[in-house]
């Protein structure tokens, strides 16, 4: 993130607030969605599946 011009304090807050997870089985992914406050999609994805999954997770 330093190459993007994000200051050190911003990187620390990002790392404290966000989690990046490896690929996982669907059941584990759906359980993780239920624990999240918000979900972000990668660039180039429309977000439809993520929005539907978040809706189903409550």
C-alpha positions in Angstrom: 0.0 0.0 0.0 3.0 2.3 0.4 3.2 2.4 -3.4 -0.3 3.8 -3.5 0.6 6.7 -1.3 -1.3 5.5 1.7 0.5 6.8 4.9 1.7 4.4 7.5 -1.1 5.3 10.0 -3.7 4.6 7.3 -2.2 1.3 6.5 -2.3 0.3 10.2 -6.0 1.2 10.5 -6.8 -0.7 7.3 -5.0 -3.8 8.5 -6.7 -3.6 11.9 -10.2 -3.2 10.3 -10.0 -5.5 7.2 -9.2 -9.1 6.7 -8.0 -10.8 3.6 -8.8 -14.5 3.5 -7.6 -17.3 1.2 -10.0 -19.3 -1.0 -12.2 -21.5 1.2 -15.0 -24.0 0.8 -18.4 -22.4 0.3 -19.8 -23.4 3.7 -16.8 -21.7 5.4 -17.2 -18.6 3.2 -20.9 -18.3 4.0 -20.1 -18.6 7.7 -17.5 -15.9 7.4 -20.0 -13.6 5.6 -22.3 -13.9 8.6 -19.5 -12.4 10.8 -18.7 -9.4 8.5 -19.9 -5.8 9.0 -19.4 -5.1 5.3 -18.2 -7.0 2.2 -16.0 -5.6 -0.6 -15.7 -7.0 -4.1 -12.6 -7.0 -6.3 -12.4 -4.5 -9.1 -14.1 -5.8 -12.2 -16.9 -7.7 -10.3 -20.4 -6.4 -10.3 -21.1 -7.3 -6.7 -24.4 -9.1 -7.4 -23.3 -12.5 -5.8 -21.7 -10.7 -2.9 -24.9 -8.6 -2.3 -27.1 -11.7 -2.5 -24.8 -13.6 -0.1 -24.8 -10.7 2.4 -28.6 -10.5 2.2 -28.9 -14.2 2.9 -26.4 -13.9 5.8 -28.6 -11.3 7.4 
